[in-house]
Amino acid sequence: MIQLPASYQEYLAGKSESFINTVRPILMQSAADKSHGVRVSYNPGPTGHQAHVDESIPFGTVVEDID
């Protein structure tokens, strides 16, 4: 099983279950590749939070952004 790096675990600490359910699969994908970090975007519309692996972000780093 893939282990999330400490930085990702710390990022998820204290977040809501729905947020974790949205973001965790992308953190797992990043942890599996160990090549790139994750960008978490917030869209004030109905889609809410989205996350994706971002090649411009170093592995182990999460960047929050607003769409």
C-alpha positions as CSV (number, residue, x, y, z in Angstrom):
1,M,0.0,0.0,0.0
2,I,1.2,3.5,-0.8
3,Q,2.1,5.6,2.2
4,L,1.4,9.3,2.0
5,P,4.4,11.5,2.9
6,A,4.3,13.4,6.2
7,S,3.7,16.7,4.4
8,Y,0.5,15.3,2.8
9,Q,-0.7,13.8,6.0
10,E,-0.2,17.1,7.8
11,Y,-2.0,18.9,5.0
12,L,-5.1,16.7,5.5
13,A,-5.1,17.0,9.3
14,G,-8.2,18.8,10.5
15,K,-9.8,18.9,7.1
16,S,-13.4,17.8,6.5
17,E,-14.2,14.3,5.4
18,S,-15.6,15.5,2.1
19,F,-12.5,17.5,1.4
20,I,-10.3,14.6,2.2
21,N,-12.4,12.3,0.0
22,T,-11.9,14.8,-2.9
23,V,-8.2,15.4,-2.5
24,R,-6.7,12.1,-1.1
25,P,-6.9,10.1,-4.4
26,I,-4.7,12.8,-6.1
27,L,-2.3,12.8,-3.1
28,M,-2.1,9.0,-3.5
29,Q,-1.4,9.4,-7.2
30,S,1.4,11.9,-6.5
31,A,2.8,9.6,-3.8
32,A,2.8,6.6,-6.2
33,D,4.8,8.6,-8.8
34,K,7.0,10.5,-6.4
35,S,7.7,13.0,-9.2
36,H,5.3,16.0,-8.8
37,G,3.3,17.8,-6.2
38,V,-0.4,18.6,-6.0
39,R,-2.4,21.8,-6.7
40,V,-5.7,22.1,-4.9
41,S,-8.1,24.6,-6.5
42,Y,-11.2,26.1,-5.1
43,N,-14.0,27.1,-7.5
44,P,-16.7,29.1,-5.7
45,G,-19.3,27.5,-8.0
46,P,-21.0,24.1,-7.5
47,T,-17.8,22.1,-8.2
48,G,-16.0,23.3,-5.0
49,H,-12.5,21.8,-4.6
50,Q,-10.6,20.1,-7.3
51,A,-7.1,18.7,-7.1
52,H,-4.5,17.5,-9.7
53,V,-0.9,16.5,-9.9
54,D,1.1,19.5,-11.1
55,E,4.4,19.1,-12.9
56,S,5.6,22.5,-11.8
57,I,5.3,21.7,-8.1
58,P,7.9,19.6,-6.3
59,F,6.9,16.2,-4.9
60,G,5.6,16.4,-1.3
61,T,4.3,19.9,-1.8
62,V,0.6,21.0,-1.9
63,V,-0.3,24.4,-3.3
64,E,-3.8,25.9,-2.8
65,D,-5.2,28.1,-5.5
66,I,-8.5,29.8,-6.4
67,D,-10.0,29.3,-9.9
